[in-house]
Amino acid sequence: MEDALSAQPVGRPGVGVELRATPYDDPVVQRLVAEVQEEYVRRYGGPDDTPVRAADWGRPDGVFLVAWLDGLPVGCGGWRRIPGRDAVEVKRMYVVPAARGRGAARALLAELERTAAEAGAAEVLLETGIEQPEAMALYASAGYDPVVGFGHYAGRPKSRAFGKSLRA
């Protein structure tokens, strides 16, 4: 089932997960983004209404990845530059429920960090919420620390922001 004809493989991180850079407006991406939005509605009562444009995810100022497992798209995530900062923001990290616990989220996050560093970013920032404890645990285990809220959800009580330096 390959709807992402324009997708470019970016690596095989192990555990059978294949990551492909895919345009944000690709039908596979749009299906996964719709699923993550449904998850936000279940957990928070509404979708993530952060302004997002397909152009935000184009190189050199962004990338969007789809994780494939056993020939099926099972997850996604991307980064985009934060204007005026030497940082990128990770958005739309998601893995379908049936594929959770198989390493797709960790592989996505590692590849997003690698490509952001390759693009010259000094820091990765991201936002999640208190209704996503598994996401907060993933980010903490990957070396992210709490940071002051930023962007669209800064100051909102259910929002939690995290950051990680890409400079060793």
Secondary structure, 3 states (H helix, E strand, C coil): CCCCCCCEEEEEEECCEEEEECCCCCHHHHHHHHHHHHHHHHHHCCCCCCCCCHHHHCCCCEEEEEEEECCEEEEEEEEEECCCCCEEEEEEEEECHHHCCCCHHHHHHHHHHHHHHHCCCCEEEEEEECCCHHHHHHHHHCCCEEECCCHHHCCCCCEEEEEEECCC
